[in-house]
Amino acid sequence: MNVLVTGATGTIGSTLVPALRARGVTVRAMIRNPDRPVPGVENVVADLQDPASVAAALKGVDAAFLNSPSAPDAAAIQIRFANLARDAGVPRLVLLSQYAARVDSPVRFLRWHAQVEAHVRELGFEHTVLRPNLYLQALLAFAGTIAQGWFAAPIGDAAVSAIDTRDIADAAAAVLTGDGHGGRTYTLTGPHAITHTEIADALSVATGRAIAFRDVPAGQFAAALSGLLPPWQVDGLVEDYAHYARGEAAEVHTSVADLTGRPARAVTAFARDHATAFIPA
């Protein structure tokens, strides 16, 4: 079996590749930078913005994993990839979406994902949708402040069933290589709904340092990200956190365990395994 992995050097792709290899699968890693090949697998240089390169990358694969980088035209990019996969005769597509995706959501990212899901359904070939919740690995972007003893977000004490991206990769590997997943949508969550204060407590235990969570207004959160991210992405993240703060992302699903045969990783496992990232150099 030959599987094309988009975003092969990213957070999920870099974990998915070895998960697929462990299942005896031939992996074709789609990369943009030829100077950063993925070791041990076939590498193909292609860019989701370049349809011709994507069409070439899709030739002869048995399944494709679609995960596009965050971009203002992400929905259009993914729809085009799905069309190219269908035209290339790819038998199976696994689409990475987002928890609670729906076309009438007030959160732009959830609307975009829902648009892609709807389009893929209309194409009529075998596909599976994975809808993961908030990534615990997103905390690594705040490692600088966490190393100083704190992190902040506009979420209050709302709980979110946040997930370790390693579990997303393991679930994706199971779906890409297994049978009976066509037409299915799996919501992927951690084993518990947790507050950001509980995340801070887990990080404190793992690092042996006091780490606090600070609830901040959405405007202050946006101002802190301004200049680091483009305005559309900042606005989208504010919408995401409003969605979390409303308690709309607290449901726990068993899909990780159902697909992989083991429980999803708890926040304590994430904190333990990444503790060095949150300790001052």
Sequence and secondary structure as in RCSB ss.txt:
>XXXX:A:sequence
MNVLVTGATGTIGSTLVPALRARGVTVRAMIRNPDRPVPGVENVVADLQDPASVAAALKGVDAAFLNSPSAPDAA
AIQIRFANLARDAGVPRLVLLSQYAARVDSPVRFLRWHAQVEAHVRELGFEHTVLRPNLYLQALLAFAGTIAQGW
FAAPIGDAAVSAIDTRDIADAAAAVLTGDGHGGRTYTLTGPHAITHTEIADALSVATGRAIAFRDVPAGQFAAAL
SGLLPPWQVDGLVEDYAHYARGEAAEVHTSVADLTGRPARAVTAFARDHATAFIPA
>XXXX:A:secstr
 EEEETTTTSTTHHHHHHHHHHTT EEEEEES TTS  TTSEEEE  TT HHHHHHHHTT SEEEE     TTHH
HHHHHHHHHHHHTT S EEEE  TT  TT SSHHHHHHHHHHHHHHHH S EEEEEE  BGGGGGGGHHHHHTTE
EEETTTT  B  B HHHHHHHHHHHHHSSS TT EEEE  SS B HHHHHHHHHHHHTS  EEEE  HHHHHHHH
BTTB HHHHHHHHHHHHHHHTTTT     HHHHHHSS    HHHHHHHTGGGGS  
